[in-house]
Amino acid sequence: MPMLTLFNKADIASLVNQRDGETKLGEQFLTLENTSKKPNDISIGLEHAAAQGAKFAIVGISEDIGPRANLGRGGSDDAFTASVSQFANLQSNRFCQGGQCLVVGIISPDNLIADNADTESLRHATAELDRQVMTYMGQIFAAGLEPIVIGGGHNNAFGLLTAAKQTFNQPLAAVNLDPHSDFRPREGRHSGNGFSYAAANGALDHYHILGLHELKNSEATLEQLSLFGASWHSFQQIWVRREISLDSALSQICKELNNTNLPVGLELDVDAIAKMPSSASTFAGVPLLDACHYVYRVAKQCDCAYLHLAEAAPSCHEAGISAGYRDVGQGISELIYSYIQGRKAKLS
């Protein structure tokens, strides 16, 4: 059965360091009261939270089977708590209030997958996880909330895009800050082909990759992207050769996204960010501040359906897991706030 571990008020309170004279975001977060007697049905609680003023549903996905099924490293199963604990301890003030955020909980696979599991088993488990993600994301979209999804592999883009398509009755346009296009062949589900599967099932109609690394995508993958009609600005174009500025690239991207008249999936693989602990950490990557600006600009200028922050892996930090929790928590907190700022500016 699909598994969702709900966060309650006590869970949030345990993360917040209270201080006299201050109000932290976590003290105002909304949580779900699951009153439905139907298995896996959180729709009533979501509707109640929306009526209380929630606009964003923060959801964790605790899994690393997608990256492992892609022959990569594990570790992407532990980003959510690190991120929420940091974000919850930021100040609630005139710039941001916690009451607009509903902390839902953590989706995790219903079966433990052994560290030495074979590739076929991992890919089968990833496909099972897709269905879990669709179940819960569909209910969040239907309640009028925007998911902010943290953790897990980038395989979960498929479930997000498919759930959004089913809810909105139209495909999505997506933009992805990522050195990898994740448009590999459809050889069984894994973190490297979430977008190619979404394109094949009609959930993805327009796709742009920002920061694509020119030597981290096979020629076969690049050919598939071209056949689909995807576009990209490479990492080398913007940050190495300086052929185009980030500002100009984002202006082009937002114009193209808006011309589709489709809901936008805002995707970010933290593999793109320099020295961010992740399943495929990079030394030569995008500065965190540029990643925050990317999230803010797209959130402000486009009709975003969700924000997806994938692949963060605290245990992969070179200085150990404590440093990983700190860097992942701080980095993802800044990205979440950038999205909230952008959406408030767009909707105001």
C-alpha positions as CSV (number, residue, x, y, z in Angstrom):
1,M,0.0,0.0,0.0
2,P,1.2,3.6,-0.6
3,M,2.8,5.0,2.4
4,L,2.6,8.6,3.7
5,T,3.8,9.5,7.1
6,L,1.9,12.6,8.2
7,F,3.6,15.4,10.2
8,N,1.7,16.7,13.1
9,K,2.0,19.7,15.4
10,A,4.2,17.8,17.8
11,D,6.6,16.8,15.0
12,I,7.0,20.4,13.9
13,A,7.3,21.7,17.5
14,S,10.2,19.3,18.1
15,L,12.1,21.0,15.3
16,V,11.6,24.6,16.4
17,N,14.0,26.4,18.7
18,Q,11.7,28.9,20.4
19,R,13.0,32.2,21.6
20,D,11.2,34.9,23.6
21,G,10.1,37.9,21.5
22,E,10.4,36.0,18.2
23,T,8.0,33.9,16.1
24,K,9.5,31.2,13.9
25,L,7.9,30.0,10.7
26,G,7.4,26.6,12.1
27,E,5.3,27.9,14.9
28,Q,2.7,28.9,12.3
29,F,3.0,25.9,9.9
30,L,-0.3,24.1,9.3
31,T,-0.4,20.3,9.5
32,L,-2.9,17.8,8.2
33,E,-5.7,16.4,10.3
34,N,-6.6,13.3,8.4
35,T,-10.3,12.7,9.0
36,S,-11.0,10.5,6.0
37,K,-11.6,6.8,6.7
38,K,-10.6,5.9,3.1
39,P,-7.1,4.5,2.7
40,N,-4.6,7.0,1.2
41,D,-7.3,9.8,1.1
42,I,-6.0,13.1,2.5
43,S,-8.3,15.3,0.4
44,I,-10.5,16.5,3.3
45,G,-7.5,17.6,5.3
46,L,-6.0,19.3,2.3
47,E,-9.2,21.2,1.6
48,H,-9.4,22.2,5.3
49,A,-5.8,23.5,5.2
50,A,-6.6,25.5,2.0
51,A,-9.6,27.1,3.7
52,Q,-7.3,28.1,6.6
53,G,-5.0,30.0,4.2
54,A,-2.5,27.4,3.1
55,K,-1.1,28.0,-0.4
56,F,1.9,25.7,-0.4
57,A,2.0,22.0,0.5
58,I,5.5,20.9,1.6
59,V,6.0,17.2,1.0
60,G,9.1,15.0,1.4
61,I,9.9,11.9,-0.6
62,S,12.3,9.6,1.3
63,E,13.9,7.2,-1.3
64,D,17.0,6.6,-3.2
65,I,15.9,3.7,-5.3
66,G,15.5,5.9,-8.4
67,P,19.2,7.0,-8.4
68,R,20.3,3.5,-7.6
69,A,18.1,2.1,-10.4
70,N,20.1,4.6,-12.6
71,L,23.3,2.9,-11.5
72,G,24.1,5.9,-9.2
73,R,24.7,6.5,-5.5
74,G,22.1,6.4,-2.8
75,G,21.6,9.0,-0.1
76,S,18.7,11.0,-1.5
77,D,16.3,9.6,1.1
78,D,17.2,12.0,3.9
79,A,16.8,15.6,2.7
80,F,13.3,16.4,3.9
81,T,13.8,16.6,7.7
82,A,17.1,18.5,7.3
83,S,15.3,21.1,5.1
84,V,12.1,21.5,7.1
85,S,14.0,21.8,10.4
86,Q,16.1,24.7,9.0
87,F,13.1,26.4,7.2
88,A,11.0,26.1,10.4
89,N,13.5,28.0,12.4
90,L,13.6,31.1,10.1
91,Q,11.7,34.1,11.3
92,S,8.1,34.8,10.6
93,N,7.8,38.5,9.8
94,R,6.6,41.0,7.2
95,F,8.4,39.1,4.4
96,C,7.0,35.6,5.0
97,Q,4.5,34.0,7.4
98,G,4.4,30.3,8.2
99,G,0.6,30.0,8.0
100,Q,0.7,29.8,4.2
101,C,2.7,26.6,4.4
102,L,1.1,23.2,5.0
103,V,3.7,20.6,6.0
104,V,2.2,17.3,4.8
105,G,4.7,14.6,5.6
106,I,6.9,12.1,3.9
107,I,6.1,9.7,1.1
108,S,8.3,6.6,1.2
109,P,8.3,3.2,-0.6
110,D,6.1,0.6,0.9
111,N,8.8,-2.0,0.8
112,L,12.4,-1.8,1.9
113,I,14.8,-2.4,-1.0
114,A,18.1,-4.0,0.0
115,D,21.4,-2.2,-0.7
116,N,22.4,-5.0,-2.9
117,A,19.2,-5.2,-4.9
118,D,19.6,-5.9,-8.6
119,T,18.8,-3.3,-11.2
120,E,15.5,-4.9,-12.3
121,S,14.2,-4.9,-8.8
122,L,15.1,-1.3,-8.3
123,R,13.4,-0.2,-11.5
124,H,10.2,-2.2,-10.6
125,A,10.2,-0.5,-7.1
126,T,10.7,2.9,-8.8
127,A,7.6,2.3,-10.9
128,E,5.6,1.3,-7.8
129,L,6.8,4.6,-6.2
130,D,5.5,6.5,-9.2
131,R,2.0,5.4,-8.4
132,Q,2.3,6.5,-4.7
133,V,3.5,10.0,-5.9
134,M,0.6,10.3,-8.3
135,T,-1.9,9.3,-5.6
136,Y,-0.9,12.1,-3.2
137,M,0.1,14.8,-5.6
138,G,-3.1,14.4,-7.4
139,Q,-5.0,15.2,-4.2
140,I,-2.8,18.2,-3.5
141,F,-3.3,19.7,-6.9
142,A,-7.1,19.1,-6.7
143,A,-7.2,21.0,-3.4
144,G,-5.7,24.1,-5.1
145,L,-2.4,23.9,-3.3
146,E,1.1,24.1,-4.9
147,P,3.4,21.2,-3.9
148,I,6.9,22.0,-2.8
149,V,8.5,18.5,-3.1
150,I,11.8,17.8,-1.3
151,G,14.1,14.8,-1.6
152,G,14.2,11.6,-3.4
153,G,15.6,11.1,-6.9
154,H,14.6,13.0,-10.0
155,N,12.6,10.0,-11.0
156,N,9.7,11.6,-9.1
157,A,9.3,14.3,-11.7
158,F,7.4,11.7,-13.7
159,G,4.8,11.2,-10.9
160,L,4.5,14.9,-10.4
161,L,4.0,15.7,-14.1
162,T,1.5,12.9,-14.6
163,A,-0.6,13.8,-11.5
164,A,-0.7,17.4,-12.7
165,K,-1.8,16.4,-16.1
166,Q,-4.6,14.2,-14.7
167,T,-5.8,17.0,-12.5
168,F,-5.6,19.9,-14.9
169,N,-6.6,17.8,-18.0
170,Q,-3.7,19.2,-20.0
171,P,0.0,18.5,-20.3
172,L,2.7,20.6,-18.6
173,A,5.6,22.7,-19.7
174,A,8.7,22.0,-17.6
175,V,12.0,23.8,-17.0
176,N,14.8,22.0,-15.2
177,L,18.0,23.4,-13.7
178,D,20.2,20.2,-14.1
179,P,23.5,19.2,-15.7
180,H,21.6,16.0,-16.8
181,S,18.5,16.1,-19.0
182,D,17.0,13.0,-17.4
183,F,15.7,12.1,-20.9
184,R,17.4,8.7,-21.1
185,P,15.8,5.8,-23.0
186,R,12.7,4.2,-21.5
187,E,14.5,1.1,-20.3
188,G,12.6,0.8,-17.0
189,R,12.0,3.5,-14.5
190,H,14.9,5.3,-12.8
191,S,16.1,8.8,-12.0
192,G,17.5,9.4,-15.4
193,N,14.3,9.1,-17.5
194,G,11.5,10.7,-15.6
195,F,11.1,13.4,-18.3
196,S,11.3,10.9,-21.3
197,Y,8.6,8.8,-19.7
198,A,6.4,11.9,-19.1
199,A,6.9,13.0,-22.7
200,A,5.8,9.5,-23.9
201,N,2.6,9.4,-21.8
202,G,1.6,13.0,-22.8
203,A,2.2,14.6,-19.5
204,L,5.1,16.8,-20.8
205,D,4.6,19.0,-23.8
206,H,7.4,21.5,-23.6
207,Y,10.8,20.9,-21.9
208,H,13.8,23.2,-21.4
209,I,17.0,22.3,-19.5
210,L,19.0,25.2,-17.9
211,G,22.6,24.4,-17.2
212,L,22.8,21.2,-19.2
213,H,26.4,20.0,-19.1
214,E,27.7,19.4,-22.6
215,L,29.6,16.3,-21.6
216,K,27.2,14.6,-19.1
217,N,24.6,13.7,-21.7
218,S,25.0,11.0,-24.3
219,E,24.6,11.7,-28.0
220,A,21.6,9.3,-28.0
221,T,20.0,11.3,-25.2
222,L,20.7,14.6,-27.0
223,E,19.1,13.1,-30.2
224,Q,16.0,12.1,-28.2
225,L,15.7,15.6,-26.8
226,S,16.0,17.1,-30.3
227,L,13.4,14.7,-31.7
228,F,11.0,15.7,-28.9
229,G,11.6,19.4,-29.5
230,A,13.3,20.1,-26.2
231,S,15.6,23.1,-25.8
232,W,18.5,24.0,-23.5
233,H,21.1,26.5,-22.4
234,S,24.2,24.6,-21.5
235,F,26.3,25.2,-18.3
236,Q,29.3,26.0,-20.5
237,Q,27.3,28.7,-22.5
238,I,26.4,30.7,-19.4
239,W,28.9,30.0,-16.7
240,V,32.1,29.1,-18.7
241,R,32.1,30.7,-22.1
242,R,29.8,33.6,-21.0
243,E,28.1,33.5,-24.4
244,I,24.8,34.5,-22.8
245,S,24.0,35.9,-19.4
246,L,21.8,34.1,-16.9
247,D,19.4,37.0,-17.0
248,S,19.0,36.8,-20.8
249,A,18.6,33.0,-20.7
250,L,15.9,33.3,-18.0
251,S,14.1,36.0,-20.0
252,Q,14.0,33.6,-23.0
253,I,12.9,30.6,-20.9
254,C,10.1,32.5,-19.3
255,K,8.8,33.8,-22.6
256,E,8.8,30.4,-24.1
257,L,7.1,28.8,-21.1
258,N,4.4,31.5,-21.1
259,N,3.8,31.1,-24.9
260,T,2.8,27.5,-24.3
261,N,-0.2,28.7,-22.1
262,L,0.4,25.5,-20.0
263,P,1.0,25.0,-16.3
264,V,4.7,25.0,-15.5
265,G,6.6,22.4,-13.6
266,L,9.5,24.1,-11.9
267,E,12.3,21.5,-11.5
268,L,15.7,21.7,-9.8
269,D,18.2,18.9,-9.3
270,V,20.6,20.0,-6.6
271,D,23.3,18.1,-8.5
272,A,23.5,21.4,-10.5
273,I,24.6,23.4,-7.5
274,A,28.3,23.6,-6.7
275,K,29.4,21.4,-3.8
276,M,25.8,20.7,-2.7
277,P,25.6,17.2,-1.1
278,S,23.7,15.1,-3.6
279,S,23.7,11.7,-5.3
280,A,25.9,13.2,-8.1
281,S,27.7,16.1,-6.4
282,T,29.7,18.5,-8.6
283,F,32.6,20.7,-7.8
284,A,32.1,22.8,-10.9
285,G,28.5,23.8,-10.7
286,V,26.0,26.6,-10.5
287,P,26.3,29.0,-7.5
288,L,23.5,28.6,-5.0
289,L,22.5,32.3,-5.4
290,D,22.0,31.8,-9.2
291,A,19.9,28.7,-8.4
292,C,17.8,30.8,-6.0
293,H,17.4,33.5,-8.7
294,Y,16.3,30.9,-11.3
295,V,13.6,29.6,-8.9
296,Y,12.4,33.2,-8.1
297,R,12.3,34.4,-11.7
298,V,10.4,31.4,-13.0
299,A,8.0,31.4,-10.0
300,K,7.3,35.1,-10.5
301,Q,6.9,35.2,-14.2
302,C,5.2,31.9,-15.0
303,D,2.1,30.0,-14.1
304,C,3.9,27.4,-11.9
305,A,2.1,24.3,-10.7
306,Y,4.8,23.1,-8.3
307,L,8.4,23.2,-7.2
308,H,10.5,20.0,-7.2
309,L,13.9,20.0,-5.4
310,A,15.4,16.6,-6.1
311,E,18.5,14.5,-5.3
312,A,19.8,16.3,-2.1
313,A,21.8,13.7,-0.1
314,P,23.1,14.9,3.3
315,S,25.1,11.7,3.8
316,C,27.2,12.4,0.7
317,H,28.8,15.5,2.2
318,E,32.6,15.3,2.1
319,A,32.8,16.5,5.8
320,G,30.2,14.0,7.1
321,I,26.4,13.8,7.6
322,S,26.2,16.7,10.2
323,A,27.7,19.1,7.7
324,G,25.4,17.6,5.1
325,Y,22.4,18.3,7.1
326,R,23.5,21.9,7.6
327,D,24.3,22.6,4.0
328,V,21.3,20.8,2.5
329,G,19.0,22.4,5.1
330,Q,20.3,25.9,4.5
331,G,20.4,25.6,0.7
332,I,16.9,24.1,0.3
333,S,15.5,26.6,2.8
334,E,16.7,29.4,0.6
335,L,15.3,27.8,-2.5
336,I,11.9,27.3,-0.8
337,Y,11.8,30.9,0.2
338,S,12.8,32.0,-3.3
339,Y,9.8,30.1,-4.7
340,I,7.4,31.6,-2.1
341,Q,8.7,35.1,-2.8
342,G,8.2,34.6,-6.6
343,R,4.7,33.2,-6.3
344,K,3.6,36.0,-4.0
345,A,4.9,38.5,-6.5
346,K,3.2,36.7,-9.4
347,L,-0.2,36.4,-7.6
348,S,-0.3,39.8,-5.9
